[in-house]
Amino acid sequence: MSKIRLTKEFRFEMAHALYGYDGPCKNIHGHSYCLHVTVIGKPIQDPGATKNGMLMDFTDLKAIVQQQIIEPLDHALMLNGGSPHKDLVNASLDQQRLVLVDFQPTCENMLIYFAQLITPHLPHGVTLHNMLLRETPTSYAEWFAADQY
């Protein structure tokens, strides 16, 4: 049986700052992110199964990414928890969405983080194949499972 790749696209708004960076992205700024999540596996071949012929339901993939990534990050500010940015922002943000991470919140590092969030929630027989995170209309980073070994 052939393997199939299934892709779902997600959009969210998020701000970040790159501590120690030598360009304008050292300042807090935002992006309209577009995330493509692709999983791979063999479609279910069981005439009695409600999802017969599907690798997984698009709705199920959407629910995983919504819960793990979109809901916590949409309209949030992501900062490196080890940077002084967090102290400035913590004092001025009252009940706002501040996400502190233990890495520099670059497009590249966010993809690594997203893979760690999504992978444990995928159904048996379905694996994360790749992700593409578009930060601007002309700039993006990609993550491929095959490159991780």
C-alpha positions in Angstrom: 0.0 0.0 0.0 1.2 3.5 -0.9 2.0 6.1 1.7 0.1 9.4 1.5 1.1 12.9 2.7 -1.7 15.0 4.2 -1.2 18.8 4.6 -3.2 21.4 6.5 -2.5 25.1 6.5 -2.8 27.3 9.6 -2.6 31.1 10.1 -1.8 33.0 13.2 -0.6 36.4 14.4 2.3 36.6 16.8 5.0 39.0 18.0 8.6 38.2 19.1 12.0 39.7 19.6 15.4 38.3 19.0 17.6 39.1 21.9 21.2 39.9 21.0 20.5 40.0 17.3 22.3 42.7 15.3 19.4 43.8 13.1 16.0 45.4 13.5 14.4 42.1 14.7 16.0 42.6 18.1 13.0 44.9 18.7 9.6 43.5 19.5 7.7 43.1 16.3 4.9 40.9 14.8 4.2 38.6 11.9 1.3 37.1 10.2 2.5 33.5 10.2 1.4 30.7 7.9 2.2 27.2 9.0 1.9 24.1 6.8 1.9 20.8 8.6 2.3 17.6 6.6 1.9 14.1 8.0 2.6 10.8 6.3 1.3 7.3 6.6 -0.9 4.7 5.0 -4.6 5.3 4.6 -6.9 3.1 6.7 -8.0 0.1 4.7 -10.9 -1.2 6.8 -14.4 -1.1 5.2 -15.9 -1.1 8.7 -13.9 1.9 9.9 -15.6 5.3 9.9 -12.4 6.8 8.5 -11.8 4.1 5.9 -9.6 5.4 3.1 -8.2 8.3 5.2 -4.7 8.7 6.6 -6.4 10.8 9.3 -9.3 13.2 9.3 -8.3 16.8 8.5 -10.5 17.8 11.4 -8.3 15.7 13.8 -5.1 17.2 12.5 -6.6 20.7 12.8 -7.6 20.0 16.4 -4.1 18.9 17.3 -2.4 22.0 15.8 -5.1 24.3 17.1 -4.7 23.0 20.7 -0.9 22.7 20.7 0.2 25.8 18.7 -2.5 28.2 17.5 -4.5 28.7 20.7 -1.5 29.4 22.9 0.4 31.5 20.3 -2.2 33.5 18.3 -1.9 37.1 19.2 0.8 36.3 21.8 4.3 37.7 22.4 7.0 35.0 22.3 10.3 35.9 24.0 13.4 34.0 25.1 12.9 33.5 28.8 16.6 34.2 29.4 16.5 37.6 27.8 16.0 41.0 29.6 13.0 41.6 27.2 10.8 39.5 29.5 11.4 41.8 32.4 10.4 44.9 30.5 7.4 43.2 29.1 6.3 41.5 32.2 6.0 44.8 34.0 3.8 46.3 31.3 1.6 43.4 30.3 -1.3 42.8 32.6 -3.0 39.5 31.8 -1.7 39.5 28.3 -0.4 36.5 26.3 3.3 36.3 27.0 5.0 33.0 26.0 8.5 32.6 27.4 10.6 29.9 25.8 14.0 28.5 26.5 15.3 29.3 23.0 15.8 32.3 20.6 12.3 32.6 19.0 13.4 32.4 15.4 11.4 30.9 12.7 13.8 28.0 12.6 13.6 27.3 16.3 9.9 27.6 16.4 9.6 24.8 13.9 11.7 22.5 16.1 9.5 23.4 19.0 6.3 22.8 17.0 7.5 19.4 16.0 8.0 18.5 19.7 4.4 19.7 20.5 2.6 18.0 17.6 4.4 14.6 17.4 3.1 13.0 20.6 -0.5 13.7 19.6 -0.6 12.1 16.2 -2.5 8.8 15.8 -0.8 5.5 15.6 0.7 5.0 12.1 0.8 8.7 11.3 4.1 10.6 11.6 5.0 14.2 11.1 6.7 14.5 7.7 7.5 18.2 7.4 6.4 21.7 8.3 6.8 25.0 6.6 6.6 28.2 8.6 6.2 31.4 6.5 7.2 34.5 8.5 6.7 37.0 5.7 5.3 36.6 2.2 8.8 36.0 0.9 10.6 34.3 3.8 10.1 30.9 5.4 11.8 28.0 7.1 11.2 24.3 6.7 11.5 21.3 9.0 11.7 17.7 7.6 11.6 14.6 9.8 14.1 12.9 7.4 16.6 15.6 8.2 16.5 14.9 12.0 18.4 11.6 11.9 
